[in-house]
Amino acid sequence: MTDRNTNISVNGSQPLHASGELQALVRDCIAGNRQAQKQLYDTYAPVVYGVIRRYLYNPSAAEEVLNDTFYRVFTKLSQYSFTGPIEGWMRRIAINLITDHLRKHTKFEQEVHPEHIQETAVDEDWQVGRLAYKELLALIHQLPATQRMVFNLYVFEDMQHKEIAQHLQISENNSRWHLNDARRRLKEKINNHM
C-alpha cells in the first residue's frame, strides 16, 4: 500500500517514492548529476508549468518563471526535508516567483475597500461545473491582475486572506474584496458564456 502524498506519476513517468527512489534522485541532483536533474525536471515541470499558467497568460513569461523555479529548485534542493510531497515544495517556490514577477510587471491595486467585507457564498446557479478547465482558465485570465492572483491563491492554493494579504502586501480586507469581486466577475462571464 502506498501513500498518495509520497508518489507522483506525471506524463507516464514511474511514481517516485519519498522513501527510496525520490531520495536517491534528490541526492543525485544535489551531487550535480545532469541525468538525475533532467529526470526531476521532466517529471515535475509539467505540474509546475500548469500552476504557473493559471496565473500568467503569456506563455513566454510562464516559461521564464518555470526556468526561474527550477533554477531555485536545483540551488535549494538540499533544503527539501521530505516531510511533504516535493511537488508541494516546488509549487510554493513557483508561487513566490509568480508573485515577484507580477509585482515587477503589474502594479497591484492598493485600493481601500469597506472594512466589513463578508465573503459571498457561491450561488447554486453558478455554472462552473459545466465548463472545461481550459475555458475556466481563459475566463480567470480575463480578471484584473490582483483579482486573478487573489482568486488563484484562495481557490487553488488554499491560502487564507491573512496569508494572501502578507504575500501580496495588501490588507486582508482588500484580499476579501478582490476575491468577492473576482467571483462576481467570473459568475457574470460564466453566465454569459453559457
Secondary structure, DSSP 8 states (H G I E B T S, - for coil): ---GGG----TT-----TTTHHHHHHHHHHTT-HHHHHHHHHHHHHHHHHHHHHH---HHHHHHHHHHHHHHHHHHGGG--SSS-HHHHHHHHHHHHHHHHHHHHS--------S--------TT--GGGS-HHHHHHHHHTS-HHHHHHHHHHHTS---HHHHHHHHTS-HHHHHHHHHHHHHHHHHHHHHH-
